[in-house]
Amino acid sequence: MLWVAFVLVHAGVALLGFLMPNEPMGDVYRVYEPWSHAALSGGGIVGITSPWVYPQLALVPMVLAQGLGWIAGYTVGWALLATIVDALAFAVLVGRGRSTGRAVGAWFWLGFLAALGPVGMYRLDGVTAALAVAGCLWLVGRPWLGSVLLSVATWMKVWPAALLAAAVISMRRRGAVIGGALIVTALTLGVVYAAGGGAYAWGFVGQQTGRGLQLEAPVSAFYLWRAVARIPGSYIYYDQNIITFQVTGPNVDAVIAAMTPLLALAVAGVALIGGLKAARGASFLALFPVLGLALVTAFIVFNKVGSPQYLTWIVAPILLGLVLERRRWWGMAALALAMALLTQAVYPLLYGQLLLADAFPAMLLTLRNALLLAMFAWSVVRLARVPGRRRAGMAAPAVRRVMPERTSE
C-alpha cells in the first residue's frame, strides 16, 4: 500500500506541475537546464568559472537530470530524478515494513508531498530533503554514512547544516559526524580548487547575504501588508539578478542588514540550549529530532529569503520524531500538513493575485508564516523540556520499542 501510494503521489504531483498556473516548474527549465547544459557543453561551470548562489554540489543533480532528458525533455527528466531519489530514501524509511512508527512516518511524508504540490518536486530542495531523511535515519546505526549524506545535501543547499549541527550536539559518536562532514567538504573543495574555481569556492555565502527581503519570508509581512494597503513607498518588485520577487519600503535596508545577524543569534541560542541538554545527559533519540526541528525552523523564520520550497526542510526532523515517539509528534505533523496546504494555495495557485498585492493570498501567506512561528516556539519549548540522564533513562524502553534497527546510542 505504501509503495502504491508513493507512485500515485509522485505521478500526481509531477502532472500537476504541468497543469497549475504560475510556472511551478519554472526553476527547472529556466535555470537548472541552462546551468547544466552550459557545464556539459563547455559554456562555463557555475560555482567554478563564475559566482553562484548555490554550493557546488548542487550542479550534480542538475547534470544527472540531463541524462534522463531523452525520455521526454529536461523537465520530465528532473521529475524522474527527484522520484528516484525519493524512492531510495523511502526504501530506507520503510525498510521491511515491520515498524508501525516507520509506516506512520512514510504516510506523513507522502501526505506532505501531496499537500505541498509541485514546488516540492521541481526544486533542488526536494532532492536535499530526501537525502536528509535518509541521513537522519542512518545517523544512529551508521553515523559515518548518515553524516556523509547530510554533508552532501549541505553542499547542494546550505540548510542541512542545521541537522548536522544537531547531530554533533546530540550524538556521543560526534567524531563520526564531524569526520564524515570533513571528508565531503575536503573532497568537494579539492575538486573545486583543482578545477580552478578557488575564487568562487565560497561565493554562495556572499550571494545569500547580499539578498533583499523575499516576498514570502516571515519578516516581509510588514512591507507586504503596506503594499496591500497601497501605502506609498511600499511595493512588490522583481529582482532580475536573484530571479525572485521581493518587497521594499521604509528602512528596508536596515532590516536587510539586521536579518543575517539575527539569524545567527537565533541559531546560536537554540544550539546553546541543545548543548546544555546534551551536557546533562539527554539521549540522542530524545534530543536530536526536536533540536533538529528547532534549528531548521530558525533557519526559515529568521531568514530574509522565504521560498515556498523551504517548507520541505521540516520533513526530516518531524518524520524522525514520528518514527521514534509518534504520540508526541502528531501535533507537529498535522501542523506541517496544514502549512504545506497553505503554501500550495499561495504558490502556485494564488501567486498571481499575491503579486498584485491582493489581500486574500496575503492573508493565507501570513497565516502560514504565523504557523511557522508557532512551530519554532513549540520546538524551543520542547527542547527546553527534554529530560536529562535519569528521566531519559526511565523513558528509554518505550523509545526503543519503536526503533527495531540496531542503535549505537
N, C-alpha and C positions, 0 to 999 in steps of 0.2 A: 504493500500500500504506500509506503513512504517513497519508494522509487517511482511508482506510477505518478504520485503527486509531484515528485521532483520534475519529471518530464513534462507534465501538464503545465506546471507553474512556469518553467523556463520557456517552453514553447509559447505560452500565452503572453508572457512579458516581452519576449522577443518580437512577437507580432504587433503588440500594442505600440512598440517603438515606431512602427511604420504608419500606424493609424492615428496616433494622438497629435494634437496641434503643437506648435511652438518648438519643433525640432528637438525632441528629447534625445535623438541620436546625433545631434549636431557636432559635438566634440569629436566623434569617431571619424566622420568623413571630412570635417573642416580642419582638424589639427592632427589627430593621430595618423591618419592616412598620409597627408603630405610630409609629416616628420619622418615616418618610417620609410616612405618611398625615397625621400632625399638621402637617407642613410644608406639604402641599398643601391642607389643609382649613382653614388659619388657626388651628390649635391650638397654635402655637408652633414655633419652629425651633431645634432643639438646636444648641449652639455659637453661637447668635445671641441668643436670648432666655433661654437657660438654660445652665448649665455642661454640658460634655460630655466623655466620656472619649476621644473621637476628634478629630483635626483636622477642620476644617470641610468640606473637600472629600470626606470620607467619606460625606457625605449624598448626593452626586451619583449614585453607582451605586444607592443605595437608592431614590432617586426614579425613576431610569430603569427600575428593575425594576417599578415601579408601572405603567409604560406597557406592559409585557408581561403584566401580571396578568390581562388579559381572556381570555387563551388558556386557562388552567386554574388560575388563582389566583396569589397573590403568590409562593409558594414555587417553583412551576414557572417563573414569570417570572424569578426570581432565577437559577435554574439555566440558563435560556436566555441571560440576560445574561452570566453567567460563561463559558458556552461560546462566545459571540460574541467576548468579549474574548480568550479563549484562542486562538480561531481566527485573529484578527488578528495576535497575537504569533507564532503558529505559522507563519503565512504569511511573516512577516518572517524567521523562523528557517530555514525550508525553502528559501525563495527559488525558484530554478528547478530545484531537485533535483539539481544537478550536483556538490555538495560532499559528500564522504564524512563529513567532520567534522560538518557541519550535520545530516546524516541520523542520525549517531550521537547527537548532542545531542537531536534530536527523539524518537528511540526512548527515550532516557533519560527525557525529560520525561513521555512517555506512561506509561512503566513506573512512574515516581514517582507520578503522579496515581492510577493504579490501586492501587498499594501503600498510599498514604495514605488513600484512600477518600473518603467524602462530606465529611469535615471540611475537605478541601482545596477543595471546590467551594462549600459552603454557609457560607462565611465571607468577610469582606471581604479577608482576607489573600490569597485566591486571585486576586482581581482585581488587587491590587497586585503579586503575583508575576508575573503576565503582563505588566503594564506594565514591571516591572523587567527581564524578559527582553528585551523589545523595546528598552528604553532602553539596556541594556548592549550589545546588538548594534549599535546605531546610534552609540554613542559615538565609534568610530574614524572613520568616514566622515562622519557628520553629528553632531558633538558638541553643537550647539545643540539639535537635536531630541532627542537622547538625554538631555541634561540636563533638558529640559522634561518628558519622560515620567517620569524618575526623581523630579523635583520634584513633579509632580502626585501620584505614588504616595506621596511623603513627606507631602504634605498630606492624604492619606487615612489612612495608618498611618505612624508615625514611622520604622520600621525601614529603608526605602530610603535614609535619610540616610547609612547606613553605606556604601552603594555610591556615593553622591555624594561622600562624603569620599575614598573610594578613587580615584575618578576625578580629583578635584582634585589628589591627591598624585601620581598616576601619569602624567597627561597633560601633554604640552607645551602644548597648547592649553587650559590650565586656565581661561583667561579666558572661553572659551565656556561651560564648565561652570558657572562662577560666575555668568556673565551670565544663562544660562537659569534657574538657581535663583532669582536675584534677581527676574527678571521674573514668574515664577509666584508667588513669595512676595508681591511688591508687589500683583499683581492680586488675589490671594486676600484679603490683609489690607485692601485698598482696598474690596472688596465687603463684607467683614465690618464694617468701621467705618462705611461708608455705610449699612448696614442697621441700625446702632445696636447692634452686638454687640461693641463695643470692650472692654467689661468682661470678655468671655469669650473674647477672641481667642486667648489662650494658656492657657485653662483646662485643656486636655488634659494639660499638663505637670504641674500640681498633682494632677490626678485620678490620674495614674500613680504619682507619687512617694509618694502617701499610701496606697497599697495594701499589704495584708499579703502573706504567703507563699502563693502559689497551690500547690495540691496537686501539680501536675505539674512544677514548677520543680526544677532540679537541687539548689538549696540546701535544698529542703524534704525531702530524703531522710532526714535525721536525725530530724525530727519524724514523718515518715511511718512509719518503722520503729519508733519508740517507740509510735506508735498501733497498729501491727500487733502489737507485743509486749504491748499492753494496759497500758502503764505509766501510772499515774495522772498527770493533768495534761497529757497529750499526746493530741490527738484531731483529727479532721477536722470542719469545720463549714461551713455555707453562709452566705456574706456577701450579704445582701439588696441592699445598695447597689451592689456591683460585679457581682452576679449570677454568682458563681462559688464554687467550693469551695476552702477554704484550710485550712492546718494551723496549729496553735498548740502551745506547750509552754514549757518553762523558758527564760527570757531571749530569748523570741521578738522582743520589741520592740527589743532591741539588734541582733539580726540584721537585722530590717527596716530599721533606721536605717543599718546599715553597707552594705547592698546597693547603694544608688544611688551612693555614693562609690566603692565597689569596681568597679562597672560603668564609671564614668567613668575610673578609673585604668587598667583593662584596655584600654578603647578607646584611651585616650591612648597607652599603651605600644605597642600594635600600630601605631597611626598614626605614632608616632615611628620605629619600625623601618622602616616603609614610606617615610617621608620620607628617611631615611638612604639607603635603596636608590635612591630617585629621584635624590637628590643625587649619587650615584656613577654615574649614567648608565644605570640599569636601564630597559629598554624598557617601554612601556605593555603590550604583548602578554605579556611575561613577568611583569610586576609586578601588573597590575590584578586578574586572576582570583584569585590566591592572597591578595592583600591584601583584596579584597572578601570572600572566604570567611572570612578571619581576623576581620575586623570584624563580619561578620554572626553568626558563631558566638559571638563575645564578647558580642554583644547577647543571645543566647539563654542561654549558660552562666552569665553573671553577673547574670541577670535574676531578680527575685523573682516575676515573672509567667511562667508556662510553659505557655500554652495549646497544645493539640496542633497547631493550625493554624500555629503559629510555625515548624514544620519547613519550610513552603513557602518560607521566606526563603532557604534554602540552594540553591534550584534555580538561580537566575540565575548565580551565580559558578561553580558546578560545570558547568552547561551550557556556559558560555563557555569554561571550561577544556577540556572535551571537544572543542569546535569547534576550538580552537587547538592543543592538544597532548594528544590523547586517550590516548596511551600512558601519560602521566604521571598522568592523571586517572581511569583505570579504577578504581583502588582506592577513591578518594573517591566515585565514582558507585555502586559496589557497596555501600559503607558507607551511603550515603544511602538506597538502596533498602531495606536491612536496617532502618534506623531508621524508615523510613516504615511498613514492615510491623509493627514492634513498636508504633508509635504507634497504628495502626488496631486492633491487638489489644487495647490498653489502652482506647482510646476510638474507637468506641463499644462494642466487643464486650464487654469485661470491666469497664466502668466502674462498673456497679452493685456488683460484688464489691469493686472498689477503694475505693468509698465506705464499704464495711463493713470496711475495713482488712484485707482478705484478703491472705495472703502471696503468692500466685501472681501476680496482676496487679501487686502492688508490686514483685516481682522483675523482671517484664518492663519496668516503667517505670524501675527503677533501671538495668537493662541498657541501655535506650535512652539514658538520660542519661549513662551511662559512655561510650557510643559517641560522644555529642556532645562530651564532654570530649576523647576521642581525636581527633576531627576538628579541634577547636580547636588541640590540641597539634601535630598534623600540619601544619596551615596555618601556624602560627607558625614551626615549624622550616623548612618550605619557604620561607616569606617571608625568613627569615634567610639562606637559601642562594641567593636569587635573584641571578644574576650581574650584575656591573657592565657598563660600556660595552664593554670588549674582548670578554669572554666572550659577552655578549648579541649582539654583532655577529657573532661566529662562528656562533651558533646561528640567526640571523635567517632565512636562506634556508629552513630546514626549517619554521619557523613560517609564513612567507609562503605556502608551498605549500598550506596548508590554509585560507587566507583568500583566496578568489578575489575578493572585493569590494575596491574601491578603498580604500586606507588613507591616513591623513594622518600617521601616526607612522612 
